[in-house]
Amino acid sequence: MYNLREGIAINFSVEGNSIVITPQKKYTLDELLLGMTSDKFHPEFETENAVGSEHW
């Protein structure tokens, strides 16, 4: 079974004359943060005054 159904996020690629469709991997928070170190965090910064309906 391919485990594909409506609403499943997919990746697709072309390999030669074939289209390859695979379900997207669901990452855990730990996997997403695995490579984060304190030197990779960006500092906060100020923006200009709101020009539309932004709320700060």
mmCIF file as gemmi writes it, N, C-alpha and C atoms, coordinates in Angstrom:
data_model
loop_
_atom_site.group_PDB
_atom_site.id
_atom_site.type_symbol
_atom_site.label_atom_id
_atom_site.label_alt_id
_atom_site.label_comp_id
_atom_site.label_asym_id
_atom_site.label_entity_id
_atom_site.label_seq_id
_atom_site.pdbx_PDB_ins_code
_atom_site.Cartn_x
_atom_site.Cartn_y
_atom_site.Cartn_z
_atom_site.occupancy
_atom_site.B_iso_or_equiv
_atom_site.pdbx_formal_charge
_atom_site.auth_seq_id
_atom_site.auth_asym_id
_atom_site.pdbx_PDB_model_num
ATOM 1 N N . MET Axp A 1 ? 0.84 -1.176 0 1 0 ? 1 A 1
ATOM 2 C CA . MET Axp A 1 ? 0 0 0 1 0 ? 1 A 1
ATOM 3 C C . MET Axp A 1 ? 0.886 1.241 0 1 0 ? 1 A 1
ATOM 4 N N . TYR Axp A 2 ? 0.428 2.286 -0.626 1 0 ? 2 A 1
ATOM 5 C CA . TYR Axp A 2 ? 1.23 3.491 -0.774 1 0 ? 2 A 1
ATOM 6 C C . TYR Axp A 2 ? 1.023 4.506 0.334 1 0 ? 2 A 1
ATOM 7 N N . ASN Axp A 3 ? 0.011 4.334 1.175 1 0 ? 3 A 1
ATOM 8 C CA . ASN Axp A 3 ? -0.257 5.216 2.306 1 0 ? 3 A 1
ATOM 9 C C . ASN Axp A 3 ? -0.457 6.661 1.874 1 0 ? 3 A 1
ATOM 10 N N . LEU Axp A 4 ? -0.975 6.873 0.665 1 0 ? 4 A 1
ATOM 11 C CA . LEU Axp A 4 ? -1.311 8.209 0.194 1 0 ? 4 A 1
ATOM 12 C C . LEU Axp A 4 ? -2.825 8.35 0.177 1 0 ? 4 A 1
ATOM 13 N N . ARG Axp A 5 ? -3.294 9.495 0.631 1 0 ? 5 A 1
ATOM 14 C CA . ARG Axp A 5 ? -4.73 9.767 0.609 1 0 ? 5 A 1
ATOM 15 C C . ARG Axp A 5 ? -4.919 11.274 0.523 1 0 ? 5 A 1
ATOM 16 N N . GLU Axp A 6 ? -6.116 11.696 0.285 1 0 ? 6 A 1
ATOM 17 C CA . GLU Axp A 6 ? -6.416 13.109 0.162 1 0 ? 6 A 1
ATOM 18 C C . GLU Axp A 6 ? -5.982 13.847 1.428 1 0 ? 6 A 1
ATOM 19 N N . GLY Axp A 7 ? -5.318 14.976 1.255 1 0 ? 7 A 1
ATOM 20 C CA . GLY Axp A 7 ? -4.88 15.796 2.377 1 0 ? 7 A 1
ATOM 21 C C . GLY Axp A 7 ? -3.469 15.512 2.849 1 0 ? 7 A 1
ATOM 22 N N . ILE Axp A 8 ? -2.829 14.455 2.346 1 0 ? 8 A 1
ATOM 23 C CA . ILE Axp A 8 ? -1.455 14.129 2.724 1 0 ? 8 A 1
ATOM 24 C C . ILE Axp A 8 ? -0.494 15.015 1.924 1 0 ? 8 A 1
ATOM 25 N N . ALA Axp A 9 ? 0.434 15.657 2.612 1 0 ? 9 A 1
ATOM 26 C CA . ALA Axp A 9 ? 1.452 16.465 1.928 1 0 ? 9 A 1
ATOM 27 C C . ALA Axp A 9 ? 2.437 15.525 1.233 1 0 ? 9 A 1
ATOM 28 N N . ILE Axp A 10 ? 2.815 15.889 0.016 1 0 ? 10 A 1
ATOM 29 C CA . ILE Axp A 10 ? 3.713 15.02 -0.751 1 0 ? 10 A 1
ATOM 30 C C . ILE Axp A 10 ? 4.894 15.807 -1.304 1 0 ? 10 A 1
ATOM 31 N N . ASN Axp A 11 ? 5.917 15.082 -1.65 1 0 ? 11 A 1
ATOM 32 C CA . ASN Axp A 11 ? 7.03 15.589 -2.447 1 0 ? 11 A 1
ATOM 33 C C . ASN Axp A 11 ? 6.954 14.86 -3.772 1 0 ? 11 A 1
ATOM 34 N N . PHE Axp A 12 ? 7.297 15.546 -4.85 1 0 ? 12 A 1
ATOM 35 C CA . PHE Axp A 12 ? 7.408 14.83 -6.106 1 0 ? 12 A 1
ATOM 36 C C . PHE Axp A 12 ? 8.643 15.299 -6.832 1 0 ? 12 A 1
ATOM 37 N N . SER Axp A 13 ? 9.221 14.393 -7.567 1 0 ? 13 A 1
ATOM 38 C CA . SER Axp A 13 ? 10.432 14.688 -8.315 1 0 ? 13 A 1
ATOM 39 C C . SER Axp A 13 ? 10.382 13.932 -9.632 1 0 ? 13 A 1
ATOM 40 N N . VAL Axp A 14 ? 11.239 14.334 -10.539 1 0 ? 14 A 1
ATOM 41 C CA . VAL Axp A 14 ? 11.35 13.666 -11.822 1 0 ? 14 A 1
ATOM 42 C C . VAL Axp A 14 ? 12.692 12.961 -11.86 1 0 ? 14 A 1
ATOM 43 N N . GLU Axp A 15 ? 12.666 11.68 -12.109 1 0 ? 15 A 1
ATOM 44 C CA . GLU Axp A 15 ? 13.883 10.879 -12.217 1 0 ? 15 A 1
ATOM 45 C C . GLU Axp A 15 ? 13.849 10.164 -13.555 1 0 ? 15 A 1
ATOM 46 N N . GLY Axp A 16 ? 14.644 10.654 -14.486 1 0 ? 16 A 1
ATOM 47 C CA . GLY Axp A 16 ? 14.609 10.099 -15.832 1 0 ? 16 A 1
ATOM 48 C C . GLY Axp A 16 ? 13.269 10.391 -16.465 1 0 ? 16 A 1
ATOM 49 N N . ASN Axp A 17 ? 12.555 9.349 -16.866 1 0 ? 17 A 1
ATOM 50 C CA . ASN Axp A 17 ? 11.225 9.502 -17.454 1 0 ? 17 A 1
ATOM 51 C C . ASN Axp A 17 ? 10.113 9.199 -16.463 1 0 ? 17 A 1
ATOM 52 N N . SER Axp A 18 ? 10.432 9.202 -15.176 1 0 ? 18 A 1
ATOM 53 C CA . SER Axp A 18 ? 9.442 8.844 -14.158 1 0 ? 18 A 1
ATOM 54 C C . SER Axp A 18 ? 9.163 10.019 -13.228 1 0 ? 18 A 1
ATOM 55 N N . ILE Axp A 19 ? 7.933 10.121 -12.773 1 0 ? 19 A 1
ATOM 56 C CA . ILE Axp A 19 ? 7.552 11.057 -11.719 1 0 ? 19 A 1
ATOM 57 C C . ILE Axp A 19 ? 7.475 10.24 -10.438 1 0 ? 19 A 1
ATOM 58 N N . VAL Axp A 20 ? 8.216 10.672 -9.418 1 0 ? 20 A 1
ATOM 59 C CA . VAL Axp A 20 ? 8.265 9.948 -8.142 1 0 ? 20 A 1
ATOM 60 C C . VAL Axp A 20 ? 7.507 10.773 -7.108 1 0 ? 20 A 1
ATOM 61 N N . ILE Axp A 21 ? 6.503 10.167 -6.495 1 0 ? 21 A 1
ATOM 62 C CA . ILE Axp A 21 ? 5.678 10.826 -5.487 1 0 ? 21 A 1
ATOM 63 C C . ILE Axp A 21 ? 5.891 10.109 -4.158 1 0 ? 21 A 1
ATOM 64 N N . THR Axp A 22 ? 6.268 10.885 -3.134 1 0 ? 22 A 1
ATOM 65 C CA . THR Axp A 22 ? 6.484 10.31 -1.805 1 0 ? 22 A 1
ATOM 66 C C . THR Axp A 22 ? 5.819 11.203 -0.761 1 0 ? 22 A 1
ATOM 67 N N . PRO Axp A 23 ? 5.295 10.615 0.32 1 0 ? 23 A 1
ATOM 68 C CA . PRO Axp A 23 ? 4.736 11.438 1.388 1 0 ? 23 A 1
ATOM 69 C C . PRO Axp A 23 ? 5.845 12.245 2.059 1 0 ? 23 A 1
ATOM 70 N N . GLN Axp A 24 ? 5.509 13.473 2.479 1 0 ? 24 A 1
ATOM 71 C CA . GLN Axp A 24 ? 6.495 14.285 3.188 1 0 ? 24 A 1
ATOM 72 C C . GLN Axp A 24 ? 6.705 13.715 4.58 1 0 ? 24 A 1
ATOM 73 N N . LYS Axp A 25 ? 7.943 13.767 5.025 1 0 ? 25 A 1
ATOM 74 C CA . LYS Axp A 25 ? 8.273 13.3 6.369 1 0 ? 25 A 1
ATOM 75 C C . LYS Axp A 25 ? 7.751 14.306 7.389 1 0 ? 25 A 1
ATOM 76 N N . LYS Axp A 26 ? 7.199 13.815 8.465 1 0 ? 26 A 1
ATOM 77 C CA . LYS Axp A 26 ? 6.791 14.678 9.573 1 0 ? 26 A 1
ATOM 78 C C . LYS Axp A 26 ? 7.932 14.69 10.575 1 0 ? 26 A 1
ATOM 79 N N . TYR Axp A 27 ? 8.472 15.869 10.834 1 0 ? 27 A 1
ATOM 80 C CA . TYR Axp A 27 ? 9.594 16.014 11.743 1 0 ? 27 A 1
ATOM 81 C C . TYR Axp A 27 ? 9.098 16.302 13.152 1 0 ? 27 A 1
ATOM 82 N N . THR Axp A 28 ? 9.818 15.796 14.132 1 0 ? 28 A 1
ATOM 83 C CA . THR Axp A 28 ? 9.533 16.14 15.525 1 0 ? 28 A 1
ATOM 84 C C . THR Axp A 28 ? 10.255 17.452 15.841 1 0 ? 28 A 1
ATOM 85 N N . LEU Axp A 29 ? 9.855 18.102 16.906 1 0 ? 29 A 1
ATOM 86 C CA . LEU Axp A 29 ? 10.525 19.328 17.316 1 0 ? 29 A 1
ATOM 87 C C . LEU Axp A 29 ? 11.994 19.071 17.597 1 0 ? 29 A 1
ATOM 88 N N . ASP Axp A 30 ? 12.301 17.956 18.221 1 0 ? 30 A 1
ATOM 89 C CA . ASP Axp A 30 ? 13.701 17.618 18.501 1 0 ? 30 A 1
ATOM 90 C C . ASP Axp A 30 ? 14.509 17.488 17.212 1 0 ? 30 A 1
ATOM 91 N N . GLU Axp A 31 ? 13.926 16.895 16.176 1 0 ? 31 A 1
ATOM 92 C CA . GLU Axp A 31 ? 14.629 16.773 14.892 1 0 ? 31 A 1
ATOM 93 C C . GLU Axp A 31 ? 14.851 18.14 14.254 1 0 ? 31 A 1
ATOM 94 N N . LEU Axp A 32 ? 13.851 19.016 14.343 1 0 ? 32 A 1
ATOM 95 C CA . LEU Axp A 32 ? 13.973 20.346 13.753 1 0 ? 32 A 1
ATOM 96 C C . LEU Axp A 32 ? 15.024 21.189 14.464 1 0 ? 32 A 1
ATOM 97 N N . LEU Axp A 33 ? 15.176 20.995 15.756 1 0 ? 33 A 1
ATOM 98 C CA . LEU Axp A 33 ? 16.118 21.796 16.538 1 0 ? 33 A 1
ATOM 99 C C . LEU Axp A 33 ? 17.482 21.136 16.696 1 0 ? 33 A 1
ATOM 100 N N . LEU Axp A 34 ? 17.664 19.981 16.092 1 0 ? 34 A 1
ATOM 101 C CA . LEU Axp A 34 ? 18.883 19.206 16.275 1 0 ? 34 A 1
ATOM 102 C C . LEU Axp A 34 ? 20.152 20.01 15.99 1 0 ? 34 A 1
ATOM 103 N N . GLY Axp A 35 ? 20.176 20.788 14.927 1 0 ? 35 A 1
ATOM 104 C CA . GLY Axp A 35 ? 21.385 21.518 14.568 1 0 ? 35 A 1
ATOM 105 C C . GLY Axp A 35 ? 21.478 22.914 15.157 1 0 ? 35 A 1
ATOM 106 N N . MET Axp A 36 ? 20.517 23.318 15.99 1 0 ? 36 A 1
ATOM 107 C CA . MET Axp A 36 ? 20.526 24.672 16.531 1 0 ? 36 A 1
ATOM 108 C C . MET Axp A 36 ? 21.515 24.789 17.691 1 0 ? 36 A 1
ATOM 109 N N . THR Axp A 37 ? 22.343 25.803 17.601 1 0 ? 37 A 1
ATOM 110 C CA . THR Axp A 37 ? 23.25 26.149 18.687 1 0 ? 37 A 1
ATOM 111 C C . THR Axp A 37 ? 23.089 27.634 18.954 1 0 ? 37 A 1
ATOM 112 N N . SER Axp A 38 ? 23.583 28.108 20.066 1 0 ? 38 A 1
ATOM 113 C CA . SER Axp A 38 ? 23.391 29.515 20.438 1 0 ? 38 A 1
ATOM 114 C C . SER Axp A 38 ? 23.992 30.471 19.412 1 0 ? 38 A 1
ATOM 115 N N . ASP Axp A 39 ? 25.026 30.064 18.689 1 0 ? 39 A 1
ATOM 116 C CA . ASP Axp A 39 ? 25.622 30.958 17.691 1 0 ? 39 A 1
ATOM 117 C C . ASP Axp A 39 ? 24.789 31.05 16.422 1 0 ? 39 A 1
ATOM 118 N N . LYS Axp A 40 ? 23.746 30.25 16.285 1 0 ? 40 A 1
ATOM 119 C CA . LYS Axp A 40 ? 22.892 30.296 15.099 1 0 ? 40 A 1
ATOM 120 C C . LYS Axp A 40 ? 21.622 31.11 15.317 1 0 ? 40 A 1
ATOM 121 N N . PHE Axp A 41 ? 21.376 31.571 16.542 1 0 ? 41 A 1
ATOM 122 C CA . PHE Axp A 41 ? 20.201 32.381 16.811 1 0 ? 41 A 1
ATOM 123 C C . PHE Axp A 41 ? 20.461 33.82 16.38 1 0 ? 41 A 1
ATOM 124 N N . HIS Axp A 42 ? 19.476 34.428 15.748 1 0 ? 42 A 1
ATOM 125 C CA . HIS Axp A 42 ? 19.6 35.815 15.304 1 0 ? 42 A 1
ATOM 126 C C . HIS Axp A 42 ? 19.031 36.743 16.372 1 0 ? 42 A 1
ATOM 127 N N . PRO Axp A 43 ? 19.626 37.913 16.541 1 0 ? 43 A 1
ATOM 128 C CA . PRO Axp A 43 ? 19.117 38.842 17.558 1 0 ? 43 A 1
ATOM 129 C C . PRO Axp A 43 ? 17.798 39.464 17.101 1 0 ? 43 A 1
ATOM 130 N N . GLU Axp A 44 ? 17.06 39.995 18.06 1 0 ? 44 A 1
ATOM 131 C CA . GLU Axp A 44 ? 15.843 40.726 17.74 1 0 ? 44 A 1
ATOM 132 C C . GLU Axp A 44 ? 16.221 42.031 17.074 1 0 ? 44 A 1
ATOM 133 N N . PHE Axp A 45 ? 15.298 42.614 16.324 1 0 ? 45 A 1
ATOM 134 C CA . PHE Axp A 45 ? 15.549 43.902 15.703 1 0 ? 45 A 1
ATOM 135 C C . PHE Axp A 45 ? 14.265 44.703 15.672 1 0 ? 45 A 1
ATOM 136 N N . GLU Axp A 46 ? 14.415 46.017 15.644 1 0 ? 46 A 1
ATOM 137 C CA . GLU Axp A 46 ? 13.273 46.916 15.615 1 0 ? 46 A 1
ATOM 138 C C . GLU Axp A 46 ? 12.858 47.169 14.171 1 0 ? 46 A 1
ATOM 139 N N . THR Axp A 47 ? 11.564 47.33 13.975 1 0 ? 47 A 1
ATOM 140 C CA . THR Axp A 47 ? 11.052 47.681 12.653 1 0 ? 47 A 1
ATOM 141 C C . THR Axp A 47 ? 10.505 49.099 12.709 1 0 ? 47 A 1
ATOM 142 N N . GLU Axp A 48 ? 10.18 49.632 11.578 1 0 ? 48 A 1
ATOM 143 C CA . GLU Axp A 48 ? 9.633 50.993 11.507 1 0 ? 48 A 1
ATOM 144 C C . GLU Axp A 48 ? 8.196 51.005 12.04 1 0 ? 48 A 1
ATOM 145 N N . ASN Axp A 49 ? 7.593 52.19 12.029 1 0 ? 49 A 1
ATOM 146 C CA . ASN Axp A 49 ? 6.226 52.334 12.474 1 0 ? 49 A 1
ATOM 147 C C . ASN Axp A 49 ? 5.29 51.556 11.546 1 0 ? 49 A 1
ATOM 148 N N . ALA Axp A 50 ? 4.145 51.147 12.106 1 0 ? 50 A 1
ATOM 149 C CA . ALA Axp A 50 ? 3.15 50.421 11.307 1 0 ? 50 A 1
ATOM 150 C C . ALA Axp A 50 ? 2.656 51.309 10.178 1 0 ? 50 A 1
ATOM 151 N N . VAL Axp A 51 ? 2.451 50.734 9.008 1 0 ? 51 A 1
ATOM 152 C CA . VAL Axp A 51 ? 1.955 51.499 7.855 1 0 ? 51 A 1
ATOM 153 C C . VAL Axp A 51 ? 0.573 51.058 7.429 1 0 ? 51 A 1
ATOM 154 N N . GLY Axp A 52 ? 0.062 50.045 8.036 1 0 ? 52 A 1
ATOM 155 C CA . GLY Axp A 52 ? -1.259 49.53 7.701 1 0 ? 52 A 1
ATOM 156 C C . GLY Axp A 52 ? -2.02 49.191 8.96 1 0 ? 52 A 1
ATOM 157 N N . SER Axp A 53 ? -2.536 47.996 9.011 1 0 ? 53 A 1
ATOM 158 C CA . SER Axp A 53 ? -3.325 47.586 10.176 1 0 ? 53 A 1
ATOM 159 C C . SER Axp A 53 ? -2.551 46.632 11.085 1 0 ? 53 A 1
ATOM 160 N N . GLU Axp A 54 ? -1.204 46.759 11.076 1 0 ? 54 A 1
ATOM 161 C CA . GLU Axp A 54 ? -0.393 45.902 11.933 1 0 ? 54 A 1
ATOM 162 C C . GLU Axp A 54 ? -0.624 46.272 13.4 1 0 ? 54 A 1
ATOM 163 N N . HIS Axp A 55 ? -0.564 45.287 14.241 1 0 ? 55 A 1
ATOM 164 C CA . HIS Axp A 55 ? -0.679 45.518 15.69 1 0 ? 55 A 1
ATOM 165 C C . HIS Axp A 55 ? 0.547 44.933 16.345 1 0 ? 55 A 1
ATOM 166 N N . TRP Axp A 56 ? 1.263 45.712 17.151 1 0 ? 56 A 1
ATOM 167 C CA . TRP Axp A 56 ? 2.492 45.269 17.807 1 0 ? 56 A 1
ATOM 168 C C . TRP Axp A 56 ? 2.277 45.132 19.265 1 0 ? 56 A 1
